[in-house]
Structures are given as structure tokens and as C-alpha cells.
Amino acid sequence: MPEARPWTVTPGGLAVTVRLTPRGGRDAIDGIERRADGQCVLKARVRVAASEGEANAALVALIAHAAGVPRRDVALVSGATARVKRLTVTGHGPTLAAALEKIVSVR
């Protein structure tokens, strides 16, 4: 059985579940984590604090860069004030998944 991933290919692109750490010292994707409830999340950190949506904006930029798409193609779907967030990335799902896979396999 393949290892669980925090993203799912959708008809319009990719849905990604992320656990964000604001004020993490740097903007980075730190790999994949399986939470105690069994949920699989992409661990990400950003430099900015979680105030007035700055951390969410930095996360959108980070995911866009990682997936190789413009920021406008990444949308925060849920979890605006929570640590665990759902994002969608518009584009060719398998290509986007491969880009994220490449980033987490380097870790």
C-alpha cells in the first residue's frame, strides 16, 4: 500500500491539508506528519506571525512556489484561524502532486 499523502488530486487540481507554524523562523515545508487522529498533513512554517492573515498569505505564497504555480492558483479553503488548513491548487493535479512529492522526498 502506498504511503498516505496530505494531498488529493481533484478534477481542478489538488487539495492539500497543511499544519502551519507561524513565526517558525523561516519559510519552509518540513515534510509530512501523521497526526494522532490519523490525519496526514504537510508540515509548513512561515516567518510571519499569525495576525491579520499574514501567515495565511505567506503559506499561500509558499505552496504556490513549491507547486510551481502563480499565487492566484492557490486558495485557502478552510482553517483560516486554525493550525490545520485546507488549500486548493488549480492546475494539472498529477503534475502538482509530483512537484510536492519531489519537495517532501528531499527532506
N, C-alpha and C positions, 0 to 999 in steps of 0.2 A: 504494500500500500504506500502511495507517495506521501511524503511529509506534508502536514497541513500548512497552508499558507494564509496570511491575513488579507488576501485579495481574491476577488472572484471576477472572472470575465463575464461581462454583461453585454447585451446587444449593442449598447452605445459606447462601450469601452471597458472600464474597470471600476469596481467598487473596492475600496481599501479601508480597513479598520486600523486605526493608529492610536497608540498610547503616547501622548505628548508630555514632555517635561519642559516647562518654561524655565527660563534662567538656567539653562543647562550648560552654560559656558561656551558653547559653540553650536553652530547649526549642523546637525548630522543625523543620519539614520544609523541606529545602533544594532540592527538585526531584528530577529523575530523572537517573540516570547509567548509561551503558552501560560495563560493566567490560571489561577486556582479554580475558576469556574469552567475551565476547558476552552475558553475563547482564545483564539490565536490573534495576536496583534503585532503590528510593525512598531518597533520602538523608535521614537524620534525625539530629538531635543533641539531647542532653539535658544538663542542668546537672550531674546527679549522677555520681559515679564508678561504675565497673563493679564494685561489691563487694556481695556478698550479695544479688544480684538487684535492687538498687535501680535500675540503669539499665534493666533489662528492665521493671520496674514503671512507670517513667517513660515508656518507649516505649509500653507498652500504653495508658496514660492519654493520651498524645499522639495516637496513632492513633484512639482512641475519640473524642476531641474533634474531630479532623479529619473523621471519618466521621459525626459526629453521633449516636453510639450510646453507651449506658452501658458502663463499663469491663468489666462482666461479659460483654459480647458480643464482646470481643476476647481471643484466646488465642494465646500463644506456642506454636507447634507444633514448631519445631526451631531450633537455633542458640543455645541458652541461654548458652553460653560463647563463641560466635563473634561476629565483627563482622557477618556476614550472617545474617539471621534470617528465618524464615517465620512469618507470623501468619495467623490466620483471623479474619474479622469476620462475625458472624452477622447476617443480615438480608436485605433485598432487594438482590441483587447489583448490578443495573444502577443503582439509586439510590446505593448505596455507592460504586460506581466513578465516578459523576458527581460525588459530593462530593469525592473525591480529585482527580479531573481539574480541578475548579474551583480547588483549592488549588495544584496544581503549575502551572497556567496563569497564576496571578498572579505567579509568580517570574520 
